[in-house]
Amino acid sequence: MNCIIDMPSYTYAIKGQRILRARGYPCSIKRHGKNNSNGCGFSVVMRGDCESAAKVLDMYYIPYSLDYGGDAGNDKL
């Protein structure tokens, strides 16, 4: 399953990516188009268990909003 994790800032996107990768979640940062109203324009995109990834971010107090099953722009992770 694809997850798009919208972040409130670029800094949180970087922190979230580093934390998830360190725990074995393959992910990348993707920039949204200028017309997107979600967050700051950056998301962490990943495949895998969205629920457990969200718990990891919660554990480190990383704010986010989660889109389950997103297309993720067909990124290869």
Contacts in CASP RR format, 6 or more apart in sequence:
PFRMAT RR
TARGET T0000
AUTHOR 0000-0000-0000
METHOD contacts of the structure
MODEL  1
MNCIIDMPSYTYAIKGQRILRARGYPCSIKRHGKNNSNGCGFSVVMRGDC
ESAAKVLDMYYIPYSLDYGGDAGNDKL
1 47 0 8 1.000
1 48 0 8 1.000
1 49 0 8 1.000
1 50 0 8 1.000
1 68 0 8 1.000
1 69 0 8 1.000
2 45 0 8 1.000
2 46 0 8 1.000
2 47 0 8 1.000
2 48 0 8 1.000
2 69 0 8 1.000
2 70 0 8 1.000
2 71 0 8 1.000
2 72 0 8 1.000
3 45 0 8 1.000
3 46 0 8 1.000
3 47 0 8 1.000
3 48 0 8 1.000
3 50 0 8 1.000
3 53 0 8 1.000
3 66 0 8 1.000
3 67 0 8 1.000
3 68 0 8 1.000
3 69 0 8 1.000
3 70 0 8 1.000
3 72 0 8 1.000
4 30 0 8 1.000
4 43 0 8 1.000
4 44 0 8 1.000
4 45 0 8 1.000
4 66 0 8 1.000
4 67 0 8 1.000
4 69 0 8 1.000
4 70 0 8 1.000
4 72 0 8 1.000
5 16 0 8 1.000
5 43 0 8 1.000
5 44 0 8 1.000
5 45 0 8 1.000
5 46 0 8 1.000
5 53 0 8 1.000
5 54 0 8 1.000
5 57 0 8 1.000
5 64 0 8 1.000
5 65 0 8 1.000
5 66 0 8 1.000
5 67 0 8 1.000
6 38 0 8 1.000
6 39 0 8 1.000
6 41 0 8 1.000
6 43 0 8 1.000
6 64 0 8 1.000
6 65 0 8 1.000
6 66 0 8 1.000
6 67 0 8 1.000
7 13 0 8 1.000
7 16 0 8 1.000
7 39 0 8 1.000
7 40 0 8 1.000
7 41 0 8 1.000
7 42 0 8 1.000
7 43 0 8 1.000
7 44 0 8 1.000
7 62 0 8 1.000
7 63 0 8 1.000
7 64 0 8 1.000
8 39 0 8 1.000
8 40 0 8 1.000
8 63 0 8 1.000
8 64 0 8 1.000
9 40 0 8 1.000
9 42 0 8 1.000
10 40 0 8 1.000
10 42 0 8 1.000
12 62 0 8 1.000
12 63 0 8 1.000
12 64 0 8 1.000
13 29 0 8 1.000
13 40 0 8 1.000
13 42 0 8 1.000
13 43 0 8 1.000
13 44 0 8 1.000
14 29 0 8 1.000
15 60 0 8 1.000
15 62 0 8 1.000
16 44 0 8 1.000
16 57 0 8 1.000
16 60 0 8 1.000
16 62 0 8 1.000
16 64 0 8 1.000
17 27 0 8 1.000
17 28 0 8 1.000
17 29 0 8 1.000
17 44 0 8 1.000
19 56 0 8 1.000
19 57 0 8 1.000
19 60 0 8 1.000
19 62 0 8 1.000
20 27 0 8 1.000
20 44 0 8 1.000
20 46 0 8 1.000
20 53 0 8 1.000
20 56 0 8 1.000
20 57 0 8 1.000
21 27 0 8 1.000
23 56 0 8 1.000
25 46 0 8 1.000
25 48 0 8 1.000
25 53 0 8 1.000
25 56 0 8 1.000
26 46 0 8 1.000
26 47 0 8 1.000
26 77 0 8 1.000
27 44 0 8 1.000
27 45 0 8 1.000
27 46 0 8 1.000
27 53 0 8 1.000
27 77 0 8 1.000
28 44 0 8 1.000
28 45 0 8 1.000
28 46 0 8 1.000
28 75 0 8 1.000
28 77 0 8 1.000
29 42 0 8 1.000
29 43 0 8 1.000
29 44 0 8 1.000
29 45 0 8 1.000
30 42 0 8 1.000
30 43 0 8 1.000
30 44 0 8 1.000
30 45 0 8 1.000
30 72 0 8 1.000
30 73 0 8 1.000
30 75 0 8 1.000
31 41 0 8 1.000
31 42 0 8 1.000
32 38 0 8 1.000
32 41 0 8 1.000
32 42 0 8 1.000
32 43 0 8 1.000
33 41 0 8 1.000
38 65 0 8 1.000
39 65 0 8 1.000
44 64 0 8 1.000
45 72 0 8 1.000
45 73 0 8 1.000
45 75 0 8 1.000
45 77 0 8 1.000
46 53 0 8 1.000
46 77 0 8 1.000
47 72 0 8 1.000
47 77 0 8 1.000
50 66 0 8 1.000
50 68 0 8 1.000
50 69 0 8 1.000
54 64 0 8 1.000
54 66 0 8 1.000
57 64 0 8 1.000
END
